[in-house]
Amino acid sequence: MLQKIKNYFKKLWNALWNSTTIDEKAEAALKETKSRLKTMKKELVDVKNAFKNVASQSKDVFDAAKGNKRRGRKPSSKKRPKK
């Protein structure tokens, strides 16, 4: 008798546990978080590159404030043959 009751509650517990969607929601949230982290990493690389560009450009602004000439493009050392 006691074994039947124990088995009944085990089956009831398993049925209740299987009917919940907590696991599925947690898995979906984890998947979404991983994809967002991957996107954030890509964006941070872009931000890093843009920041390097801003830092080099700010040096030009300080030079201009000092009265130095604008540097512009560096001349190429190779001359291209004319076609």
Biopython code that builds the backbone (N, CA, C, O; Angstrom):
import numpy as np
from Bio.PDB.StructureBuilder import StructureBuilder

atoms = [
    (1, "MET", "N", (0.825, -1.192, 0.000)),
    (1, "MET", "CA", (0.000, 0.000, 0.000)),
    (1, "MET", "C", (0.866, 1.252, 0.000)),
    (1, "MET", "O", (0.648, 2.186, -0.772)),
    (2, "LEU", "N", (1.853, 1.242, 0.887)),
    (2, "LEU", "CA", (2.740, 2.398, 0.983)),
    (2, "LEU", "C", (3.529, 2.586, -0.305)),
    (2, "LEU", "O", (3.783, 3.717, -0.719)),
    (3, "GLN", "N", (3.916, 1.491, -0.935)),
    (3, "GLN", "CA", (4.660, 1.567, -2.193)),
    (3, "GLN", "C", (3.792, 2.153, -3.303)),
    (3, "GLN", "O", (4.300, 2.896, -4.142)),
    (4, "LYS", "N", (2.505, 1.842, -3.328)),
    (4, "LYS", "CA", (1.590, 2.378, -4.338)),
    (4, "LYS", "C", (1.453, 3.888, -4.185)),
    (4, "LYS", "O", (1.457, 4.630, -5.167)),
    (5, "ILE", "N", (1.332, 4.326, -2.949)),
    (5, "ILE", "CA", (1.204, 5.765, -2.688)),
    (5, "ILE", "C", (2.494, 6.485, -3.115)),
    (5, "ILE", "O", (2.452, 7.551, -3.729)),
    (6, "LYS", "N", (3.617, 5.887, -2.781)),
    (6, "LYS", "CA", (4.906, 6.473, -3.144)),
    (6, "LYS", "C", (5.040, 6.571, -4.670)),
    (6, "LYS", "O", (5.472, 7.599, -5.190)),
    (7, "ASN", "N", (4.675, 5.518, -5.375)),
    (7, "ASN", "CA", (4.727, 5.529, -6.834)),
    (7, "ASN", "C", (3.770, 6.562, -7.420)),
    (7, "ASN", "O", (4.094, 7.228, -8.403)),
    (8, "TYR", "N", (2.583, 6.694, -6.810)),
    (8, "TYR", "CA", (1.608, 7.682, -7.280)),
    (8, "TYR", "C", (2.193, 9.086, -7.188)),
    (8, "TYR", "O", (2.095, 9.861, -8.139)),
    (9, "PHE", "N", (2.802, 9.420, -6.045)),
    (9, "PHE", "CA", (3.369, 10.754, -5.884)),
    (9, "PHE", "C", (4.580, 10.980, -6.792)),
    (9, "PHE", "O", (4.811, 12.098, -7.253)),
    (10, "LYS", "N", (5.346, 9.927, -7.046)),
    (10, "LYS", "CA", (6.461, 10.052, -7.981)),
    (10, "LYS", "C", (5.953, 10.368, -9.390)),
    (10, "LYS", "O", (6.487, 11.237, -10.079)),
    (11, "LYS", "N", (4.906, 9.641, -9.802)),
    (11, "LYS", "CA", (4.323, 9.881, -11.119)),
    (11, "LYS", "C", (3.708, 11.276, -11.192)),
    (11, "LYS", "O", (3.839, 11.962, -12.206)),
    (12, "LEU", "N", (3.042, 11.691, -10.125)),
    (12, "LEU", "CA", (2.446, 13.028, -10.076)),
    (12, "LEU", "C", (3.531, 14.099, -10.168)),
    (12, "LEU", "O", (3.393, 15.066, -10.916)),
    (13, "TRP", "N", (4.602, 13.923, -9.411)),
    (13, "TRP", "CA", (5.706, 14.880, -9.432)),
    (13, "TRP", "C", (6.321, 14.966, -10.834)),
    (13, "TRP", "O", (6.573, 16.062, -11.335)),
    (14, "ASN", "N", (6.560, 13.821, -11.460)),
    (14, "ASN", "CA", (7.123, 13.810, -12.812)),
    (14, "ASN", "C", (6.181, 14.467, -13.815)),
    (14, "ASN", "O", (6.627, 15.189, -14.707)),
    (15, "ALA", "N", (4.887, 14.221, -13.672)),
    (15, "ALA", "CA", (3.911, 14.839, -14.576)),
    (15, "ALA", "C", (3.909, 16.354, -14.405)),
    (15, "ALA", "O", (3.877, 17.094, -15.389)),
    (16, "LEU", "N", (3.942, 16.814, -13.160)),
    (16, "LEU", "CA", (3.973, 18.260, -12.919)),
    (16, "LEU", "C", (5.267, 18.877, -13.441)),
    (16, "LEU", "O", (5.250, 19.951, -14.042)),
    (17, "TRP", "N", (6.358, 18.213, -13.216)),
    (17, "TRP", "CA", (7.660, 18.743, -13.659)),
    (17, "TRP", "C", (7.740, 18.800, -15.186)),
    (17, "TRP", "O", (8.293, 19.749, -15.743)),
    (18, "ASN", "N", (7.198, 17.801, -15.855)),
    (18, "ASN", "CA", (7.234, 17.774, -17.317)),
    (18, "ASN", "C", (6.282, 18.791, -17.936)),
    (18, "ASN", "O", (6.486, 19.210, -19.076)),
    (19, "SER", "N", (5.256, 19.190, -17.209)),
    (19, "SER", "CA", (4.297, 20.137, -17.768)),
    (19, "SER", "C", (4.773, 21.585, -17.671)),
    (19, "SER", "O", (4.212, 22.457, -18.334)),
    (20, "THR", "N", (5.782, 21.854, -16.869)),
    (20, "THR", "CA", (6.270, 23.232, -16.747)),
    (20, "THR", "C", (7.159, 23.586, -17.941)),
    (20, "THR", "O", (7.778, 22.721, -18.561)),
    (21, "THR", "N", (7.200, 24.871, -18.235)),
    (21, "THR", "CA", (8.008, 25.343, -19.354)),
    (21, "THR", "C", (9.182, 26.184, -18.865)),
    (21, "THR", "O", (9.765, 26.961, -19.621)),
    (22, "ILE", "N", (9.513, 26.018, -17.603)),
    (22, "ILE", "CA", (10.612, 26.808, -17.040)),
    (22, "ILE", "C", (11.923, 26.463, -17.742)),
    (22, "ILE", "O", (12.708, 27.353, -18.071)),
    (23, "ASP", "N", (12.154, 25.184, -17.967)),
    (23, "ASP", "CA", (13.393, 24.767, -18.625)),
    (23, "ASP", "C", (13.486, 25.343, -20.031)),
    (23, "ASP", "O", (14.538, 25.833, -20.441)),
    (24, "GLU", "N", (12.383, 25.282, -20.764)),
    (24, "GLU", "CA", (12.387, 25.792, -22.129)),
    (24, "GLU", "C", (12.624, 27.298, -22.147)),
    (24, "GLU", "O", (13.342, 27.809, -23.008)),
    (25, "LYS", "N", (12.024, 28.001, -21.202)),
    (25, "LYS", "CA", (12.209, 29.452, -21.135)),
    (25, "LYS", "C", (13.656, 29.794, -20.775)),
    (25, "LYS", "O", (14.229, 30.739, -21.318)),
    (26, "ALA", "N", (14.236, 29.028, -19.867)),
    (26, "ALA", "CA", (15.625, 29.273, -19.482)),
    (26, "ALA", "C", (16.564, 29.001, -20.656)),
    (26, "ALA", "O", (17.514, 29.753, -20.873)),
    (27, "GLU", "N", (16.311, 27.941, -21.408)),
    (27, "GLU", "CA", (17.140, 27.639, -22.569)),
    (27, "GLU", "C", (17.020, 28.721, -23.626)),
    (27, "GLU", "O", (18.016, 29.103, -24.239)),
    (28, "ALA", "N", (15.812, 29.220, -23.845)),
    (28, "ALA", "CA", (15.609, 30.278, -24.829)),
    (28, "ALA", "C", (16.305, 31.565, -24.391)),
    (28, "ALA", "O", (16.899, 32.263, -25.213)),
    (29, "ALA", "N", (16.231, 31.875, -23.110)),
    (29, "ALA", "CA", (16.898, 33.075, -22.601)),
    (29, "ALA", "C", (18.409, 32.950, -22.728)),
    (29, "ALA", "O", (19.086, 33.922, -23.063)),
    (30, "LEU", "N", (18.936, 31.778, -22.467)),
    (30, "LEU", "CA", (20.374, 31.551, -22.597)),
    (30, "LEU", "C", (20.817, 31.689, -24.049)),
    (30, "LEU", "O", (21.858, 32.285, -24.327)),
    (31, "LYS", "N", (20.048, 31.150, -24.957)),
    (31, "LYS", "CA", (20.369, 31.254, -26.379)),
    (31, "LYS", "C", (20.344, 32.713, -26.833)),
    (31, "LYS", "O", (21.232, 33.154, -27.563)),
    (32, "GLU", "N", (19.342, 33.450, -26.408)),
    (32, "GLU", "CA", (19.230, 34.871, -26.759)),
    (32, "GLU", "C", (20.397, 35.666, -26.180)),
    (32, "GLU", "O", (20.942, 36.545, -26.847)),
    (33, "THR", "N", (20.775, 35.366, -24.964)),
    (33, "THR", "CA", (21.890, 36.061, -24.323)),
    (33, "THR", "C", (23.188, 35.794, -25.066)),
    (33, "THR", "O", (23.981, 36.713, -25.271)),
    (34, "LYS", "N", (23.417, 34.563, -25.467)),
    (34, "LYS", "CA", (24.634, 34.230, -26.209)),
    (34, "LYS", "C", (24.688, 34.971, -27.542)),
    (34, "LYS", "O", (25.743, 35.471, -27.934)),
    (35, "SER", "N", (23.553, 35.043, -28.238)),
    (35, "SER", "CA", (23.554, 35.740, -29.525)),
    (35, "SER", "C", (23.773, 37.231, -29.333)),
    (35, "SER", "O", (24.451, 37.861, -30.145)),
    (36, "ARG", "N", (23.218, 37.804, -28.283)),
    (36, "ARG", "CA", (23.429, 39.231, -28.010)),
    (36, "ARG", "C", (24.884, 39.505, -27.640)),
    (36, "ARG", "O", (25.439, 40.528, -28.041)),
    (37, "LEU", "N", (25.505, 38.606, -26.881)),
    (37, "LEU", "CA", (26.914, 38.779, -26.531)),
    (37, "LEU", "C", (27.803, 38.738, -27.774)),
    (37, "LEU", "O", (28.755, 39.509, -27.894)),
    (38, "LYS", "N", (27.483, 37.842, -28.683)),
    (38, "LYS", "CA", (28.261, 37.743, -29.914)),
    (38, "LYS", "C", (28.147, 39.045, -30.716)),
    (38, "LYS", "O", (29.139, 39.535, -31.256)),
    (39, "THR", "N", (26.944, 39.597, -30.789)),
    (39, "THR", "CA", (26.733, 40.859, -31.498)),
    (39, "THR", "C", (27.450, 42.001, -30.800)),
    (39, "THR", "O", (28.023, 42.872, -31.455)),
    (40, "MET", "N", (27.420, 42.002, -29.480)),
    (40, "MET", "CA", (28.101, 43.057, -28.720)),
    (40, "MET", "C", (29.608, 43.008, -28.951)),
    (40, "MET", "O", (30.245, 44.057, -29.050)),
    (41, "LYS", "N", (30.186, 41.823, -29.037)),
    (41, "LYS", "CA", (31.620, 41.699, -29.285)),
    (41, "LYS", "C", (31.984, 42.312, -30.629)),
    (41, "LYS", "O", (32.987, 43.017, -30.742)),
    (42, "LYS", "N", (31.167, 42.045, -31.656)),
    (42, "LYS", "CA", (31.427, 42.624, -32.970)),
    (42, "LYS", "C", (31.352, 44.144, -32.917)),
    (42, "LYS", "O", (32.189, 44.828, -33.506)),
    (43, "GLU", "N", (30.364, 44.669, -32.223)),
    (43, "GLU", "CA", (30.208, 46.118, -32.122)),
    (43, "GLU", "C", (31.359, 46.742, -31.341)),
    (43, "GLU", "O", (31.807, 47.840, -31.673)),
    (44, "LEU", "N", (31.836, 46.062, -30.320)),
    (44, "LEU", "CA", (32.955, 46.602, -29.551)),
    (44, "LEU", "C", (34.225, 46.687, -30.393)),
    (44, "LEU", "O", (35.025, 47.605, -30.211)),
    (45, "VAL", "N", (34.418, 45.750, -31.305)),
    (45, "VAL", "CA", (35.558, 45.818, -32.212)),
    (45, "VAL", "C", (35.429, 47.050, -33.102)),
    (45, "VAL", "O", (36.410, 47.755, -33.339)),
    (46, "ASP", "N", (34.214, 47.309, -33.597)),
    (46, "ASP", "CA", (33.985, 48.498, -34.412)),
    (46, "ASP", "C", (34.245, 49.775, -33.618)),
    (46, "ASP", "O", (34.844, 50.720, -34.131)),
    (47, "VAL", "N", (33.798, 49.799, -32.383)),
    (47, "VAL", "CA", (33.991, 50.975, -31.529)),
    (47, "VAL", "C", (35.477, 51.192, -31.275)),
    (47, "VAL", "O", (35.951, 52.328, -31.282)),
    (48, "LYS", "N", (36.209, 50.113, -31.052)),
    (48, "LYS", "CA", (37.648, 50.223, -30.811)),
    (48, "LYS", "C", (38.350, 50.828, -32.020)),
    (48, "LYS", "O", (39.200, 51.707, -31.877)),
    (49, "ASN", "N", (37.995, 50.356, -33.206)),
    (49, "ASN", "CA", (38.605, 50.892, -34.427)),
    (49, "ASN", "C", (38.242, 52.359, -34.629)),
    (49, "ASN", "O", (39.089, 53.160, -35.026)),
    (50, "ALA", "N", (37.003, 52.709, -34.360)),
    (50, "ALA", "CA", (36.584, 54.104, -34.495)),
    (50, "ALA", "C", (37.303, 54.985, -33.485)),
    (50, "ALA", "O", (37.665, 56.119, -33.797)),
    (51, "PHE", "N", (37.509, 54.478, -32.289)),
    (51, "PHE", "CA", (38.197, 55.264, -31.264)),
    (51, "PHE", "C", (39.652, 55.509, -31.651)),
    (51, "PHE", "O", (40.187, 56.589, -31.397)),
    (52, "LYS", "N", (40.296, 54.514, -32.263)),
    (52, "LYS", "CA", (41.669, 54.705, -32.733)),
    (52, "LYS", "C", (41.715, 55.813, -33.785)),
    (52, "LYS", "O", (42.625, 56.641, -33.795)),
    (53, "ASN", "N", (40.725, 55.810, -34.662)),
    (53, "ASN", "CA", (40.659, 56.829, -35.703)),
    (53, "ASN", "C", (40.454, 58.213, -35.086)),
    (53, "ASN", "O", (41.083, 59.181, -35.513)),
    (54, "VAL", "N", (39.592, 58.308, -34.101)),
    (54, "VAL", "CA", (39.342, 59.591, -33.428)),
    (54, "VAL", "C", (40.602, 60.076, -32.734)),
    (54, "VAL", "O", (40.904, 61.269, -32.762)),
    (55, "ALA", "N", (41.341, 59.168, -32.111)),
    (55, "ALA", "CA", (42.561, 59.561, -31.409)),
    (55, "ALA", "C", (43.587, 60.116, -32.392)),
    (55, "ALA", "O", (44.243, 61.117, -32.105)),
    (56, "SER", "N", (43.728, 59.479, -33.539)),
    (56, "SER", "CA", (44.702, 59.987, -34.514)),
    (56, "SER", "C", (44.241, 61.308, -35.110)),
    (56, "SER", "O", (45.064, 62.175, -35.403)),
    (57, "GLN", "N", (42.940, 61.470, -35.292)),
    (57, "GLN", "CA", (42.417, 62.729, -35.830)),
    (57, "GLN", "C", (42.551, 63.859, -34.816)),
    (57, "GLN", "O", (42.762, 65.009, -35.200)),
    (58, "SER", "N", (42.433, 63.553, -33.544)),
    (58, "SER", "CA", (42.543, 64.604, -32.525)),
    (58, "SER", "C", (43.955, 65.178, -32.479)),
    (58, "SER", "O", (44.135, 66.347, -32.139)),
    (59, "LYS", "N", (44.954, 64.371, -32.816)),
    (59, "LYS", "CA", (46.323, 64.880, -32.887)),
    (59, "LYS", "C", (46.423, 65.966, -33.949)),
    (59, "LYS", "O", (47.133, 66.955, -33.765)),
    (60, "ASP", "N", (45.710, 65.782, -35.065)),
    (60, "ASP", "CA", (45.720, 66.781, -36.127)),
    (60, "ASP", "C", (45.079, 68.081, -35.658)),
    (60, "ASP", "O", (45.522, 69.164, -36.039)),
    (61, "VAL", "N", (44.054, 67.982, -34.844)),
    (61, "VAL", "CA", (43.379, 69.182, -34.335)),
    (61, "VAL", "C", (44.334, 69.960, -33.431)),
    (61, "VAL", "O", (44.396, 71.187, -33.503)),
    (62, "PHE", "N", (45.066, 69.261, -32.592)),
    (62, "PHE", "CA", (46.003, 69.949, -31.702)),
    (62, "PHE", "C", (47.132, 70.602, -32.498)),
    (62, "PHE", "O", (47.583, 71.698, -32.166)),
    (63, "ASP", "N", (47.585, 69.914, -33.557)),
    (63, "ASP", "CA", (48.621, 70.506, -34.403)),
    (63, "ASP", "C", (48.096, 71.759, -35.101)),
    (63, "ASP", "O", (48.822, 72.746, -35.225)),
    (64, "ALA", "N", (46.856, 71.729, -35.552)),
    (64, "ALA", "CA", (46.274, 72.898, -36.204)),
    (64, "ALA", "C", (46.132, 74.052, -35.221)),
    (64, "ALA", "O", (46.292, 75.213, -35.598)),
    (65, "ALA", "N", (45.834, 73.743, -33.970)),
    (65, "ALA", "CA", (45.717, 74.797, -32.960)),
    (65, "ALA", "C", (47.074, 75.436, -32.687)),
    (65, "ALA", "O", (47.152, 76.610, -32.325)),
    (66, "LYS", "N", (48.136, 74.664, -32.861)),
    (66, "LYS", "CA", (49.481, 75.192, -32.660)),
    (66, "LYS", "C", (49.949, 76.010, -33.851)),
    (66, "LYS", "O", (50.927, 76.751, -33.752)),
    (67, "GLY", "N", (49.255, 75.881, -34.979)),
    (67, "GLY", "CA", (49.624, 76.626, -36.170)),
    (67, "GLY", "C", (50.381, 75.814, -37.182)),
    (67, "GLY", "O", (50.873, 76.370, -38.163)),
    (68, "ASN", "N", (50.494, 74.532, -36.986)),
    (68, "ASN", "CA", (51.193, 73.684, -37.948)),
    (68, "ASN", "C", (50.344, 73.493, -39.197)),
    (68, "ASN", "O", (49.119, 73.612, -39.154)),
    (69, "LYS", "N", (51.011, 73.195, -40.313)),
    (69, "LYS", "CA", (50.298, 72.983, -41.564)),
    (69, "LYS", "C", (49.594, 71.631, -41.527)),
    (69, "LYS", "O", (49.959, 70.721, -40.782)),
    (70, "ARG", "N", (48.584, 71.550, -42.355)),
    (70, "ARG", "CA", (47.853, 70.296, -42.476)),
    (70, "ARG", "C", (48.704, 69.296, -43.244)),
    (70, "ARG", "O", (49.298, 69.625, -44.271)),
    (71, "ARG", "N", (48.754, 68.081, -42.737)),
    (71, "ARG", "CA", (49.628, 67.084, -43.340)),
    (71, "ARG", "C", (49.048, 66.501, -44.617)),
    (71, "ARG", "O", (49.771, 66.381, -45.607)),
    (72, "GLY", "N", (47.807, 66.142, -44.635)),
    (72, "GLY", "CA", (47.191, 65.548, -45.820)),
    (72, "GLY", "C", (47.715, 64.152, -46.093)),
    (72, "GLY", "O", (48.244, 63.483, -45.205)),
    (73, "ARG", "N", (47.560, 63.724, -47.337)),
    (73, "ARG", "CA", (48.030, 62.387, -47.712)),
    (73, "ARG", "C", (49.529, 62.394, -47.931)),
    (73, "ARG", "O", (50.117, 63.388, -48.357)),
    (74, "LYS", "N", (50.117, 61.275, -47.631)),
    (74, "LYS", "CA", (51.546, 61.124, -47.863)),
    (74, "LYS", "C", (51.755, 60.777, -49.333)),
    (74, "LYS", "O", (50.989, 59.993, -49.894)),
    (75, "PRO", "N", (52.771, 61.343, -49.961)),
    (75, "PRO", "CA", (52.993, 61.017, -51.376)),
    (75, "PRO", "C", (53.456, 59.578, -51.522)),
    (75, "PRO", "O", (54.196, 59.057, -50.688)),
    (76, "SER", "N", (53.004, 58.948, -52.596)),
    (76, "SER", "CA", (53.410, 57.558, -52.819)),
    (76, "SER", "C", (54.823, 57.535, -53.353)),
    (76, "SER", "O", (55.212, 58.409, -54.127)),
    (77, "SER", "N", (55.585, 56.554, -52.952)),
    (77, "SER", "CA", (56.986, 56.473, -53.354)),
    (77, "SER", "C", (57.133, 55.888, -54.752)),
    (77, "SER", "O", (58.160, 56.093, -55.399)),
    (78, "LYS", "N", (56.142, 55.178, -55.219)),
    (78, "LYS", "CA", (56.192, 54.566, -56.545)),
    (78, "LYS", "C", (55.405, 55.427, -57.528)),
    (78, "LYS", "O", (54.328, 55.936, -57.217)),
    (79, "LYS", "N", (55.963, 55.572, -58.697)),
    (79, "LYS", "CA", (55.242, 56.260, -59.763)),
    (79, "LYS", "C", (54.622, 55.193, -60.661)),
    (79, "LYS", "O", (55.270, 54.215, -61.034)),
    (80, "ARG", "N", (53.378, 55.402, -60.991)),
    (80, "ARG", "CA", (52.699, 54.442, -61.845)),
    (80, "ARG", "C", (53.027, 54.731, -63.310)),
    (80, "ARG", "O", (53.080, 55.890, -63.721)),
    (81, "PRO", "N", (53.240, 53.700, -64.075)),
    (81, "PRO", "CA", (53.474, 53.942, -65.509)),
    (81, "PRO", "C", (52.171, 54.364, -66.188)),
    (81, "PRO", "O", (51.094, 53.855, -65.875)),
    (82, "LYS", "N", (52.296, 55.295, -67.113)),
    (82, "LYS", "CA", (51.120, 55.765, -67.847)),
    (82, "LYS", "C", (50.738, 54.758, -68.904)),
    (82, "LYS", "O", (51.594, 54.122, -69.518)),
    (83, "LYS", "N", (49.484, 54.625, -69.104)),
    (83, "LYS", "CA", (48.970, 53.671, -70.109)),
    (83, "LYS", "C", (48.784, 54.348, -71.426)),
    (83, "LYS", "O", (48.361, 53.714, -72.392)),
]
sb = StructureBuilder()
sb.init_structure("model")
sb.init_model(0)
sb.init_chain("A")
sb.init_seg("    ")
for serial, (resi, resn, name, xyz) in enumerate(atoms, 1):
    if name == "N":
        sb.init_residue(resn, " ", resi, " ")
    sb.init_atom(name, np.array(xyz, "f"), 0.0, 1.0, " ", f" {name:<3s}", serial, name[0])
structure = sb.get_structure()
